[in-house]
Amino acid sequence: MRIADDVKPEALSIHPGGHRRRCPRERPGARIWWTVIIVGLVGQLAWTVENMYLNVFLYEEITPEPAAIATMVALSAIAATLATIVVGAWSDRIGKRRVFVALGYLAWGLCTAGFGLLAPAEGAVAAPYVMAAMIGVIVLDCIMSIFGSGANDAAFSAWVTDATTPRMRGRVDGVLAVMPLIAMLVVFGALDGLTRAGEWRLFFAIVGAVTSVTGIVAWFLVRDVPRRAEAASGPSTLARMVRGFRPSTVRANPALYLSLVLWLVVGTSSQVFLPYVIIYLQRWLQIESYAIVLGASLIAASLISILGGRVMDRVGKRRMLLPATGLFALGLVVMFFARDMVTVIVAASLALGGMMLAVASISATVRDETPEGEAGMVQGLRMVTAIMVPMIVGPFIGAWVISGAGQTYVDLGVVKPVPGPEMFIAAAVVLVFVPVMALVRARVERGAR
């Protein structure tokens, strides 16, 4: 496998006795780290807006119905998945990632800024126009997801696989797993005040501008990794798009597909509560300083994920999965009982830290199991299992639990549904399938040896 020019290979050190000892790990070069940090972080800033604040925007400015949020999340996930499958196969075929990253981020930012045009000038949307406004937000969300997923989930993620080696992926994916948390922290700390003041147009404009500028930066920062001639030739883009869904490909790579199923379970669990968590903190717990709560828990969770990523390279990616999942489940259970700010911070730190560490474990494992020259194809499969299915199933589980619990609050004399703590228990129940699937994967791998 070819790797990026700035990967620092294992060095040979000569000891006084004359023997040579190989250093245990390869290290990413500075360019790889800068690309991972800048492109990865800004991509997650844009996804934070799409995954969390766009839900709040729809809830507060257009309609409070949980089903509307679930529908928007599901449709955008389908659009994102289709884009990733197409761009992943296309970038595999031509052997280039940079152009998709740069142009995709540029268009992604423009679409994000466009949400500001849908924000009502004063207050919420008038009743006769609710349906039209809701459709407009959902359609633009789907368009934005196409550009964002093509650039970030397909091209950038495939580039990370191209540019790294198995010995360094625990650390790299540990950092990437933290990016959503850091992005939330940046948005909460720097921009949350705009949303609370109803300045949605300025909010979307700032995030959109940063995303578009990053596309320009990526053109100069990202370097396509040279590949073998036989990897770049071969099947057409269409053939590469469907290859990953063929039974013969599944039979040839059973461990890869079982790892993707594990990702599906963890992703579904997270989507049961994440789309509603800001609304829960603000409306059910009535924590006015919820940005502080989220900021503190995100910092703690980030430390858990980064330190866990370093441990992961030493003890093994698969061994890290079950402890990380257990930490995730523990945090969710504590979150169900948490009522005061300190307990919520502790519970959220455990849950988010465990979630990110579990995702890092699975992500690094999937990269290791990716066939050479098909990183883009695998990113398409990842979008199906880690994004599309979880973002369809998870929010509707959450909406079903929220509606069944019947929690409400009164806003200006109007009774509105509100997410309650029951969604955290529902998310923890989904995680029961992780050890089951991990055991199946272990048995399949032992049988293949």
QUIFENNOR-V41257 format. One record per residue. N is the residue number from 1. BURIAL is + if it has 24 or more other C-alpha atoms within 12 Angstrom, else -. Layout:
n | burial
N | BURIAL
N | BURIAL
//
This chain:
n | burial
1 | -
2 | -
3 | +
4 | +
5 | -
6 | +
7 | +
8 | -
9 | -
10 | -
11 | -
12 | -
13 | -
14 | -
15 | -
16 | -
17 | -
18 | -
19 | -
20 | -
21 | -
22 | -
23 | -
24 | -
25 | +
26 | +
27 | +
28 | +
29 | -
30 | -
31 | +
32 | +
33 | +
34 | +
35 | +
36 | +
37 | +
38 | +
39 | +
40 | +
41 | +
42 | +
43 | +
44 | +
45 | +
46 | +
47 | +
48 | +
49 | +
50 | +
51 | +
52 | +
53 | +
54 | +
55 | +
56 | +
57 | +
58 | +
59 | +
60 | +
61 | +
62 | +
63 | +
64 | +
65 | +
66 | +
67 | +
68 | +
69 | +
70 | +
71 | +
72 | +
73 | +
74 | +
75 | +
76 | +
77 | +
78 | +
79 | +
80 | +
81 | +
82 | +
83 | +
84 | +
85 | +
86 | +
87 | +
88 | +
89 | +
90 | +
91 | +
92 | +
93 | +
94 | +
95 | +
96 | +
97 | +
98 | +
99 | +
100 | +
101 | +
102 | +
103 | +
104 | +
105 | +
106 | +
107 | +
108 | +
109 | +
110 | +
111 | +
112 | +
113 | +
114 | +
115 | +
116 | +
117 | -
118 | +
119 | +
120 | +
121 | -
122 | -
123 | -
124 | +
125 | +
126 | -
127 | -
128 | -
129 | -
130 | +
131 | -
132 | -
133 | +
134 | +
135 | -
136 | -
137 | +
138 | +
139 | +
140 | +
141 | +
142 | +
143 | +
144 | +
145 | +
146 | +
147 | +
148 | +
149 | +
150 | +
151 | +
152 | +
153 | +
154 | +
155 | +
156 | +
157 | +
158 | +
159 | +
160 | +
161 | +
162 | +
163 | +
164 | +
165 | +
166 | +
167 | +
168 | +
169 | +
170 | +
171 | +
172 | +
173 | +
174 | +
175 | +
176 | +
177 | +
178 | +
179 | +
180 | +
181 | +
182 | +
183 | +
184 | +
185 | +
186 | +
187 | +
188 | +
189 | -
190 | -
191 | +
192 | +
193 | -
194 | -
195 | +
196 | -
197 | -
198 | +
199 | +
200 | +
201 | +
202 | +
203 | +
204 | +
205 | +
206 | +
207 | +
208 | +
209 | +
210 | +
211 | +
212 | +
213 | +
214 | +
215 | +
216 | +
217 | +
218 | +
219 | +
220 | -
221 | +
222 | +
223 | +
224 | +
225 | +
226 | -
227 | +
228 | -
229 | -
230 | -
231 | +
232 | +
233 | -
234 | -
235 | -
236 | -
237 | +
238 | -
239 | -
240 | +
241 | +
242 | +
243 | +
244 | +
245 | -
246 | -
247 | -
248 | -
249 | -
250 | -
251 | -
252 | -
253 | +
254 | +
255 | +
256 | +
257 | +
258 | +
259 | +
260 | +
261 | +
262 | +
263 | +
264 | +
265 | +
266 | +
267 | +
268 | +
269 | +
270 | +
271 | +
272 | +
273 | +
274 | +
275 | +
276 | +
277 | +
278 | +
279 | +
280 | +
281 | +
282 | +
283 | +
284 | +
285 | +
286 | -
287 | -
288 | -
289 | +
290 | +
291 | +
292 | +
293 | +
294 | +
295 | +
296 | +
297 | +
298 | +
299 | +
300 | +
301 | +
302 | +
303 | +
304 | +
305 | +
306 | +
307 | +
308 | +
309 | +
310 | +
311 | +
312 | +
313 | +
314 | -
315 | -
316 | +
317 | +
318 | +
319 | +
320 | +
321 | +
322 | +
323 | +
324 | +
325 | +
326 | +
327 | +
328 | +
329 | +
330 | +
331 | +
332 | +
333 | +
334 | +
335 | +
336 | +
337 | -
338 | +
339 | -
340 | -
341 | +
342 | -
343 | -
344 | +
345 | +
346 | +
347 | +
348 | +
349 | +
350 | +
351 | +
352 | +
353 | +
354 | +
355 | +
356 | +
357 | +
358 | +
359 | +
360 | +
361 | +
362 | +
363 | +
364 | +
365 | +
366 | +
367 | +
368 | +
369 | +
370 | +
371 | +
372 | +
373 | +
374 | +
375 | +
376 | +
377 | +
378 | +
379 | +
380 | +
381 | +
382 | +
383 | +
384 | +
385 | +
386 | +
387 | +
388 | +
389 | +
390 | +
391 | +
392 | +
393 | +
394 | +
395 | +
396 | +
397 | +
398 | +
399 | +
400 | +
401 | +
402 | +
403 | -
404 | -
405 | -
406 | -
407 | +
408 | +
409 | -
410 | -
411 | -
412 | -
413 | -
414 | -
415 | -
416 | +
417 | +
418 | +
419 | +
420 | +
421 | +
422 | +
423 | +
424 | +
425 | +
426 | +
427 | +
428 | +
429 | +
430 | +
431 | +
432 | -
433 | +
434 | +
435 | +
436 | -
437 | +
438 | +
439 | -
440 | -
441 | +
442 | -
443 | -
444 | -
445 | -
446 | -
447 | -
448 | -
449 | -
//
